[in-house]
Amino acid sequence: MKDKLSSSEKWVKRGIDLIASLVGIGLLFPILVLGFILASWSTKQSGIYRSKRIGQFGKEFYILKLRSMRRIEGVETSVTTARDPRITGIGAFLRKYKIDELPQLFNVLLGQMSLVGPRPDVPGFADNLTGDDAKILLLKPGITGLATLAFKNEEKLLALQNDPIAYNREVIWPEKIRLNKYYLENYSLTLDIKILFKTVFI
């Protein structure tokens, strides 16, 4: 097992990220534009949503998404369930098929994210990690990862809980940490390819 990626692994991973993000943006640009228009229309706001996240080494950055939720006075929680009243009809479609995540290819292109890695969380989670858990901050956050696959129905799971916020903090978050540590300790290009395959086809 390892506690960090080697220099060669970092360069290969970055090279793949750079090429894949450029190709992805080029191929998916029409979908991005259409998604932006529909998101703007359905939410009555800019179709691009910028949200502060904790990235590599605990550094803050702004993640890009297609906006899927409208503003509702008094509803401010960052823990989103499938029953969240802020999600628009079009937003639900974008979220179901992960189209809302496509703008993160620009985050990858800029070097703020990787195709595969721990999902970036809002402040108050990853930036509070200590001890052995904090080593996952050595990784760039990813569009997909082991934890993403394990909790691909996270919003539906949270909707079943009496206290979604507590369940997220006490059950889901610790398991995500475990999976992200496993990813770092067992990193390989083969593992990345497997994760990307499962993300796209399963």
Phi and psi in degrees as a GROMACS rama.xvg file:
@    title "Ramachandran Plot"
@    xaxis  label "Phi"
@    yaxis  label "Psi"
@TYPE xy
-129.848  158.617  LYS-2
-104.313  -7.96539  ASP-3
-161.578  164.562  LYS-4
-82.2076  144.387  LEU-5
-73.0054  166.731  SER-6
-60.4  -42.0342  SER-7
-65.6197  -39.7692  SER-8
-63.9348  -39.2291  GLU-9
-63.3191  -43.886  LYS-10
-66.3073  -42.5952  TRP-11
-64.3208  -44.8091  VAL-12
-62.0639  -42.802  LYS-13
-66.6466  -39.3675  ARG-14
-62.2468  -43.2986  GLY-15
-64.7612  -42.7521  ILE-16
-58.884  -44.8458  ASP-17
-64.0159  -48.7399  LEU-18
-65.4322  -46.0696  ILE-19
-65.205  -38.518  ALA-20
-68.213  -40.0366  SER-21
-64.3215  -45.9516  LEU-22
-65.3468  -43.8448  VAL-23
-62.2262  -43.8804  GLY-24
-62.9299  -42.0606  ILE-25
-63.5938  -44.5496  GLY-26
-74.1454  -35.8578  LEU-27
-98.4508  4.46198  LEU-28
-56.5178  -42.9532  PHE-29
-60.0402  -38.3269  PRO-30
-67.215  -39.3223  ILE-31
-61.5606  -43.913  LEU-32
-65.2697  -46.2558  VAL-33
-63.0571  -42.9463  LEU-34
-60.8579  -40.4122  GLY-35
-61.6082  -44.6725  PHE-36
-63.8238  -46.8264  ILE-37
-66.6114  -39.3496  LEU-38
-65.7051  -40.0921  ALA-39
-64.061  -42.905  SER-40
-67.1756  -42.533  TRP-41
-77.052  -27.7969  SER-42
-103.047  -10.028  THR-43
59.9294  29.3713  LYS-44
-139.239  179.011  GLN-45
-58.4273  137.926  SER-46
-70.8272  -14.2694  GLY-47
-100.648  128.8  ILE-48
-109.276  125.174  TYR-49
-107.761  126.732  ARG-50
-134.393  135.089  SER-51
-68.6565  131.591  LYS-52
-134.161  163.355  ARG-53
-96.7578  123.358  ILE-54
-108.049  -155.474  GLY-55
-59.9947  137.825  GLN-56
62.8553  17.8153  PHE-57
80.1033  9.05178  GLY-58
-78.7975  135.056  LYS-59
-77.8225  144.989  GLU-60
-149.332  172.938  PHE-61
-108.82  118.347  TYR-62
-80.76  147.702  ILE-63
-108.705  133.399  LEU-64
-142.433  159.568  LYS-65
-76.4679  131.799  LEU-66
-68.1344  129.312  ARG-67
-121.596  -2.87606  SER-68
-128.106  143.093  MET-69
-90.2821  165.134  ARG-70
-81.4898  133.926  ARG-71
-130.675  122.884  ILE-72
-55.973  128.599  GLU-73
91.0771  -9.12774  GLY-74
-107.687  106.074  VAL-75
-126.158  -3.93281  GLU-76
-59.6616  144.51  THR-77
-89.1458  -5.50652  SER-78
-92.2896  112.969  VAL-79
-104.769  129.604  THR-80
-108.36  168.878  THR-81
-65.0311  -18.0016  ALA-82
-97.8197  8.53868  ARG-83
-59.7549  121.851  ASP-84
-68.5552  -12.4207  PRO-85
-77.43  -19.6911  ARG-86
-73.505  125.231  ILE-87
-80.8405  168.888  THR-88
-61.1927  -46.8687  GLY-89
-66.0152  -37.5504  ILE-90
-61.1812  -38.6876  GLY-91
-62.8112  -39.4399  ALA-92
-65.3666  -45.9028  PHE-93
-60.6114  -39.9186  LEU-94
-72.3221  -39.1293  ARG-95
-58.9937  -41.9206  LYS-96
-101.024  12.9482  TYR-97
60.554  20.1269  LYS-98
-66.9583  -29.7552  ILE-99
-64.6662  -18.3495  ASP-100
-86.6367  -12.2416  GLU-101
-58.1045  -35.6957  LEU-102
-59.3159  -15.774  PRO-103
-68.1596  -10.5275  GLN-104
-60.6523  -30.1981  LEU-105
-70.7419  -36.666  PHE-106
-61.627  -38.8792  ASN-107
-65.9561  -44.6431  VAL-108
-59.2051  -38.3275  LEU-109
-78.6741  -6.07164  LEU-110
85.1171  8.76354  GLY-111
-82.7963  -23.9359  GLN-112
-136.911  170.894  MET-113
-123.49  165.028  SER-114
-62.5979  -40.5814  LEU-115
-123.443  132.84  VAL-116
166.324  -176.926  GLY-117
-64.8699  138.386  PRO-118
-65.4894  134.84  ARG-119
-73.3796  132.074  PRO-120
-103.921  162.089  ASP-121
-67.2327  157.972  VAL-122
-54.1132  140.934  PRO-123
114.562  -6.24155  GLY-124
-120.23  -83.6929  PHE-125
-60.7107  -34.4876  ALA-126
-72.4932  -8.16341  ASP-127
-103.018  3.62116  ASN-128
-67.553  144.556  LEU-129
-134.866  168.613  THR-130
58.9261  -141.413  GLY-131
-64.9821  -28.5494  ASP-132
-65.019  -30.8519  ASP-133
-67.9943  -12.6392  ALA-134
-68.0057  -16.4216  LYS-135
-68.0404  -15.6098  ILE-136
-73.2066  -8.04225  LEU-137
-70.9256  -19.1145  LEU-138
-92.4401  147.862  LEU-139
-72.5118  141.82  LYS-140
-64.9557  154.579  PRO-141
-121.482  162.735  GLY-142
-70.5446  -36.3088  ILE-143
-138.236  168.717  THR-144
-178.842  -177.104  GLY-145
-60.2455  -42.7837  LEU-146
-67.9095  -34.6717  ALA-147
-62.5224  -43.7497  THR-148
-67.2325  -40.4403  LEU-149
-65.391  -32.1982  ALA-150
-119.388  43.4143  PHE-151
-66.4454  -21.2945  LYS-152
-108.656  35.34  ASN-153
-57.7061  -42.0931  GLU-154
-65.0359  -37.8131  GLU-155
-68.8068  -39.2945  LYS-156
-62.7451  -44.2714  LEU-157
-65.5955  -33.4387  LEU-158
-65.6757  -20.3551  ALA-159
-85.6341  -9.17801  LEU-160
-92.2343  146.387  GLN-161
-68.4133  -34.1395  ASN-162
-130.986  86.1512  ASP-163
-59.5235  -37.2729  PRO-164
-63.8792  -46.5997  ILE-165
-65.3523  -40.6022  ALA-166
-63.9994  -40.8749  TYR-167
-62.1931  -44.1013  ASN-168
-74.9003  -36.884  ARG-169
-94.7818  -23.4399  GLU-170
-116.704  -57.1008  VAL-171
-68.6846  -47.5941  ILE-172
-60.5636  -47.8923  TRP-173
-59.4393  -37.0241  PRO-174
-69.4377  -35.9893  GLU-175
-63.2323  -41.1528  LYS-176
-59.5658  -45.9779  ILE-177
-59.086  -46.1201  ARG-178
-67.3658  -38.0605  LEU-179
-69.8697  -35.1175  ASN-180
-66.554  -40.8456  LYS-181
-60.1083  -42.3892  TYR-182
-60.709  -46.3167  TYR-183
-63.6622  -45.4633  LEU-184
-70.4181  -21.3858  GLU-185
-122.108  23.4654  ASN-186
-59.6492  139.255  TYR-187
-158.691  158.738  SER-188
-62.0113  -35.956  LEU-189
-61.2621  -41.7451  THR-190
-62.833  -41.8173  LEU-191
-59.624  -44.1795  ASP-192
-63.3159  -41.2396  ILE-193
-61.9356  -42.9592  LYS-194
-65.2637  -42.9484  ILE-195
-64.4968  -40.6947  LEU-196
-60.9805  -47.303  PHE-197
-66.0968  -33.9721  LYS-198
-64.2558  -41.973  THR-199
-82.5355  -39.7286  VAL-200
-110.572  -8.50107  PHE-201
